[in-house]
Amino acid sequence: MTPASTSRDPSTTRWLITGAAGLLARELHGRLTTRGADVVALTRRHLDVTDARTVDATVHAVRPGVVVNCAAWTDVEGAEAQEHMASRVNAEGPRNLANSCARTGARLLHVSTDYVFPGPSADIGVPYAEDAAPSPGTAYGRTKLAGEREVLTRLPGGGAVVRTAWLYGRDGSGFVGKMLRRARAGLAVDVVADQYGQPTCAADVADRLIDLGALPECRAYGVFHATSAGWTSWYGLAREVFALAGADPALVRPSTSAEWRGAVTRPRWTVLSHGRWSELGLPPARSWRAALADELAAPTAQRPIYTKPPPRQPENPEYKSR
């Protein structure tokens, strides 16, 4: 095992973050800034990754050492109805970034998702390894897998795909924030108990991205899984949030996926393993319970969104950021 001490100081290179308005991008920007790194973090207003010319011009102007693509169409149900539009952001966007990185010599860390796996009930109990064969069962998963392949094909020695899942942070958005508000109000809630995954703190994923970006290029390429250790159901996560908030976990009532029918059949099991981190000599992921307890105990912090923007780009209404 190669020691992680071979990592470089992240402040010695310039970082470009796309999709900078999203939770993960904000965490990454804040943590890089506190380490003294030179960061250019662009929202979709300043960089539409579906526009190849704009992407190329921006990457050439900024000249980053590391690009982190947090831009994504994340509307899972919307992707079923508009897969071609989701594909523009989730597949064409990474392709444009990979092409520009190949031309400038920048490295690309591309954020992906557990939805690239089908998650059938037969797999429950067996985490997906980084080299497991993807087989997405949703339009969102298909478009994200296409983006992964663009990055790995166009940057075989300088591109990394970082899959994560069930993200939460201190901004009060998402499932954890909703459950926390219900708990504080003493309100009961019905939560799906037959879908399993890994609640993951966005700050932990940001740290993993920094770890990868600081490593020599020859070691930090390919596929990585950035999720918390262990696993639970949405129901189990909700009960933990209620308990940490000092509310009665019995207010959380179990339900089934069949009771929440929508446009998408969501994966029932998308637990990911983390073998590649140990190969790099990096410490194992924290347990989801420990990370959740720390995050809910921490004060809410407002973080900057972007710096040094190039000329503003037109708003693209269907474009989402992670």
C-alpha positions as CSV (number, residue, x, y, z in Angstrom):
1,M,0.0,0.0,0.0
2,T,1.4,3.4,-1.0
3,P,1.3,5.9,1.8
4,A,-1.1,8.8,1.4
5,S,1.7,11.1,2.5
6,T,2.7,11.3,-1.2
7,S,-0.3,13.7,-1.6
8,R,0.4,17.3,-2.6
9,D,-1.0,20.3,-0.8
10,P,-4.3,21.2,-2.6
11,S,-3.3,24.9,-2.4
12,T,-0.6,24.3,-4.9
13,T,-3.0,23.9,-7.9
14,R,-5.9,25.8,-9.2
15,W,-9.3,24.2,-9.0
16,L,-12.3,24.7,-11.2
17,I,-15.7,23.5,-9.9
18,T,-18.8,23.3,-12.1
19,G,-22.4,23.3,-10.9
20,A,-21.2,25.5,-8.0
21,A,-24.7,26.2,-6.6
22,G,-25.2,22.6,-5.5
23,L,-24.7,21.2,-2.0
24,L,-21.6,19.2,-2.7
25,A,-20.0,22.0,-4.8
26,R,-20.5,24.4,-2.0
27,E,-19.0,22.1,0.6
28,L,-16.0,21.5,-1.7
29,H,-15.5,25.2,-2.4
30,G,-15.6,26.0,1.3
31,R,-13.2,23.3,2.3
32,L,-10.7,24.2,-0.5
33,T,-10.9,27.9,0.4
34,T,-10.1,27.2,4.1
35,R,-7.0,25.3,2.9
36,G,-5.8,28.3,0.9
37,A,-6.5,26.8,-2.5
38,D,-7.1,28.9,-5.6
39,V,-10.7,28.1,-6.6
40,V,-12.8,29.1,-9.5
41,A,-16.4,27.8,-8.8
42,L,-19.0,28.5,-11.5
43,T,-22.7,28.1,-11.3
44,R,-24.7,27.3,-14.4
45,R,-25.2,31.0,-15.1
46,H,-21.4,31.3,-15.7
47,L,-20.7,27.9,-17.3
48,D,-23.3,25.8,-19.1
49,V,-21.4,22.5,-19.5
50,T,-23.7,21.5,-22.4
51,D,-22.1,24.3,-24.5
52,A,-18.8,22.8,-25.8
53,R,-17.4,26.1,-27.0
54,T,-18.1,27.9,-23.7
55,V,-16.6,25.0,-21.8
56,D,-13.4,25.0,-24.0
57,A,-13.0,28.7,-23.7
58,T,-13.5,28.7,-19.9
59,V,-11.1,25.8,-19.3
60,H,-8.5,27.4,-21.5
61,A,-9.0,30.8,-19.7
62,V,-8.9,29.5,-16.2
63,R,-6.2,26.9,-16.8
64,P,-7.0,24.7,-13.8
65,G,-4.9,21.8,-12.6
66,V,-8.0,20.0,-11.4
67,V,-11.6,20.3,-12.7
68,V,-14.4,18.9,-10.4
69,N,-17.7,18.4,-12.3
70,C,-20.6,18.7,-9.8
71,A,-23.0,19.8,-12.6
72,A,-25.8,17.3,-13.2
73,W,-29.5,16.9,-14.1
74,T,-30.7,15.4,-10.8
75,D,-34.4,15.3,-11.3
76,V,-34.8,11.6,-11.4
77,E,-38.5,11.5,-12.4
78,G,-38.1,14.4,-14.9
79,A,-35.4,12.4,-16.6
80,E,-37.9,9.7,-17.5
81,A,-40.0,12.2,-19.4
82,Q,-37.0,14.1,-20.9
83,E,-34.1,11.7,-21.1
84,H,-32.6,13.5,-24.1
85,M,-32.5,16.7,-22.0
86,A,-31.0,14.9,-19.0
87,S,-28.4,13.3,-21.4
88,R,-27.3,16.8,-22.5
89,V,-26.2,17.6,-19.0
90,N,-25.2,14.2,-17.7
91,A,-23.5,12.8,-20.7
92,E,-22.6,15.6,-23.2
93,G,-21.5,17.9,-20.3
94,P,-18.8,15.5,-19.0
95,R,-17.8,14.8,-22.6
96,N,-17.2,18.5,-23.2
97,L,-15.2,18.9,-20.0
98,A,-13.2,15.7,-20.7
99,N,-12.3,17.0,-24.2
100,S,-11.2,20.4,-22.8
101,C,-9.2,18.8,-20.0
102,A,-7.4,16.5,-22.5
103,R,-6.4,19.6,-24.6
104,T,-5.2,21.6,-21.6
105,G,-3.7,18.8,-19.4
106,A,-6.1,19.3,-16.6
107,R,-7.4,16.4,-14.5
108,L,-11.1,15.8,-14.2
109,L,-13.0,14.5,-11.2
110,H,-16.5,13.7,-12.3
111,V,-19.2,13.2,-9.6
112,S,-21.6,10.3,-10.4
113,T,-24.3,8.3,-8.6
114,D,-25.3,4.9,-7.2
115,Y,-28.2,4.9,-9.8
116,V,-25.8,3.4,-12.3
117,F,-26.6,0.1,-10.6
118,P,-30.0,-1.6,-10.9
119,G,-30.4,-2.4,-7.2
120,P,-32.7,-5.4,-7.5
121,S,-33.8,-7.1,-4.3
122,A,-31.6,-10.2,-5.2
123,D,-28.5,-8.1,-4.5
124,I,-29.4,-7.1,-1.0
125,G,-26.5,-7.8,1.4
126,V,-23.8,-7.6,-1.3
127,P,-22.2,-4.1,-1.8
128,Y,-21.3,-3.1,-5.3
129,A,-17.6,-2.9,-5.9
130,E,-16.0,-0.2,-8.0
131,D,-15.5,-2.6,-10.9
132,A,-19.0,-4.2,-10.7
133,A,-20.8,-4.1,-14.0
134,P,-23.3,-1.1,-14.1
135,S,-26.8,-1.8,-15.3
136,P,-29.0,1.2,-14.6
137,G,-32.8,0.8,-14.5
138,T,-33.7,4.5,-14.9
139,A,-33.2,7.2,-17.4
140,Y,-31.3,9.2,-14.9
141,G,-28.9,6.2,-14.3
142,R,-28.4,5.7,-18.0
143,T,-27.5,9.3,-18.6
144,K,-25.1,9.3,-15.6
145,L,-23.4,6.1,-16.8
146,A,-23.0,7.6,-20.2
147,G,-21.2,10.5,-18.6
148,E,-18.9,8.2,-16.7
149,R,-17.9,6.4,-19.9
150,E,-17.2,9.7,-21.6
151,V,-14.8,10.7,-18.9
152,L,-13.0,7.3,-18.6
153,T,-12.7,6.9,-22.4
154,R,-11.5,10.4,-23.2
155,L,-9.2,10.7,-20.1
156,P,-8.0,7.1,-19.5
157,G,-5.1,8.2,-17.3
158,G,-6.4,11.5,-16.0
159,G,-10.1,11.1,-15.3
160,A,-11.7,9.9,-12.1
161,V,-15.4,9.0,-11.6
162,V,-16.5,9.5,-8.0
163,R,-19.9,7.9,-7.2
164,T,-21.9,9.0,-4.2
165,A,-25.4,8.6,-2.9
166,W,-28.0,9.9,-0.4
167,L,-26.2,13.2,0.1
168,Y,-27.1,15.6,3.0
169,G,-25.5,18.7,4.5
170,R,-26.1,21.6,6.8
171,D,-28.2,23.6,4.4
172,G,-31.5,22.0,5.5
173,S,-32.3,20.7,2.0
174,G,-33.1,17.1,1.0
175,F,-34.4,14.2,3.0
176,V,-32.4,14.7,6.2
177,G,-33.4,18.4,6.4
178,K,-37.1,17.5,5.9
179,M,-37.0,14.8,8.6
180,L,-35.2,17.2,11.0
181,R,-38.0,19.7,10.6
182,R,-40.7,17.1,11.2
183,A,-38.8,15.8,14.3
184,R,-38.6,19.3,15.8
185,A,-42.3,19.9,15.1
186,G,-43.2,16.5,16.7
187,L,-44.9,15.4,13.5
188,A,-45.4,11.8,12.4
189,V,-44.1,10.7,9.0
190,D,-44.4,7.6,6.8
191,V,-41.1,6.5,5.3
192,V,-40.1,3.8,2.8
193,A,-38.5,0.9,4.7
194,D,-37.5,-1.4,1.7
195,Q,-35.0,0.8,-0.1
196,Y,-31.4,0.5,1.2
197,G,-28.4,2.7,0.8
198,Q,-25.7,4.8,2.5
199,P,-26.6,8.3,4.0
200,T,-23.5,10.3,3.1
201,C,-22.3,13.6,4.5
202,A,-21.5,16.0,1.6
203,A,-18.5,17.3,3.6
204,D,-17.0,13.8,3.7
205,V,-17.3,13.5,-0.1
206,A,-15.7,17.0,-0.5
207,D,-12.7,15.8,1.5
208,R,-12.4,12.7,-0.7
209,L,-12.4,14.8,-3.8
210,I,-9.7,17.0,-2.3
211,D,-7.7,13.8,-1.5
212,L,-8.0,12.6,-5.1
213,G,-7.1,16.0,-6.5
214,A,-4.0,16.2,-4.3
215,L,-2.7,12.8,-5.3
216,P,-0.3,12.3,-8.3
217,E,-2.3,11.8,-11.5
218,C,-0.9,8.3,-12.1
219,R,-2.7,7.1,-8.9
220,A,-6.0,8.9,-8.9
221,Y,-7.9,7.7,-12.0
222,G,-10.7,5.3,-12.6
223,V,-13.8,4.7,-10.5
224,F,-14.1,5.5,-6.8
225,H,-17.1,5.1,-4.4
226,A,-17.5,8.0,-1.9
227,T,-20.2,7.0,0.5
228,S,-20.4,6.5,4.2
229,A,-19.7,3.1,5.7
230,G,-22.5,0.8,6.7
231,W,-26.0,1.0,5.3
232,T,-29.7,1.5,6.3
233,S,-33.1,2.2,4.8
234,W,-34.8,5.5,4.4
235,Y,-36.9,4.5,7.4
236,G,-33.8,3.7,9.4
237,L,-32.3,7.0,8.5
238,A,-35.4,8.9,9.5
239,R,-35.6,7.2,12.8
240,E,-31.9,8.1,13.5
241,V,-32.6,11.8,12.6
242,F,-35.6,11.8,15.0
243,A,-33.5,10.3,17.8
244,L,-30.6,12.7,17.3
245,A,-33.1,15.6,17.4
246,G,-34.5,14.4,20.7
247,A,-37.8,13.3,19.2
248,D,-39.6,10.0,19.5
249,P,-38.4,7.6,16.7
250,A,-41.8,5.9,16.9
251,L,-43.2,8.9,15.1
252,V,-41.5,7.4,12.0
253,R,-43.8,4.7,10.5
254,P,-42.6,2.2,8.0
255,S,-44.1,2.0,4.5
256,T,-43.2,0.1,1.3
257,S,-42.1,1.2,-2.2
258,A,-45.4,0.0,-3.6
259,E,-47.2,2.6,-1.5
260,W,-45.2,5.4,-3.2
261,R,-45.7,4.8,-6.9
262,G,-44.2,7.3,-9.2
263,A,-42.7,7.7,-12.6
264,V,-39.6,5.9,-11.5
265,T,-38.9,2.5,-9.9
266,R,-36.1,3.5,-7.6
267,P,-33.3,1.0,-6.8
268,R,-34.0,-1.1,-3.7
269,W,-30.3,-1.8,-2.9
270,T,-27.4,0.5,-4.0
271,V,-24.9,0.0,-1.2
272,L,-21.3,0.7,-2.5
273,S,-18.0,-0.8,-1.3
274,H,-14.8,1.3,-0.9
275,G,-11.9,-0.8,-1.9
276,R,-10.0,1.7,-3.9
277,W,-9.5,4.2,-1.1
278,S,-7.4,1.6,0.9
279,E,-5.4,1.0,-2.3
280,L,-4.4,4.7,-2.1
281,G,-3.5,4.5,1.6
282,L,-6.4,6.7,2.6
283,P,-8.4,6.1,5.8
284,P,-11.7,4.2,5.5
285,A,-15.0,6.1,5.3
286,R,-16.8,7.1,8.5
287,S,-19.9,5.2,9.5
288,W,-23.1,6.9,8.4
289,R,-24.3,7.1,12.0
290,A,-21.1,8.9,13.2
291,A,-21.2,11.3,10.3
292,L,-24.8,12.1,10.7
293,A,-24.4,12.8,14.5
294,D,-21.5,15.1,13.8
295,E,-23.2,17.0,11.0
296,L,-26.5,17.5,12.9
297,A,-24.5,18.8,15.9
298,A,-22.5,21.3,13.9
299,P,-23.7,24.9,13.3
300,T,-25.1,25.9,10.0
301,A,-22.5,27.8,7.9
302,Q,-23.0,29.9,4.8
303,R,-20.4,29.3,2.2
304,P,-19.4,31.3,-0.9
305,I,-20.9,30.2,-4.2
306,Y,-18.4,31.3,-6.9
307,T,-15.3,33.4,-7.5
308,K,-13.7,34.9,-10.6
309,P,-16.5,34.3,-13.1
310,P,-16.1,34.7,-16.8
311,P,-18.7,36.6,-18.7
312,R,-22.2,35.5,-17.7
313,Q,-23.9,32.8,-19.8
314,P,-27.6,32.5,-20.7
315,E,-29.7,30.6,-18.2
316,N,-30.6,27.1,-19.3
317,P,-34.0,26.3,-17.7
318,E,-33.7,22.5,-17.8
319,Y,-30.1,22.5,-16.4
320,K,-29.7,21.3,-12.8
321,S,-26.7,21.3,-10.5
322,R,-25.8,18.8,-7.9
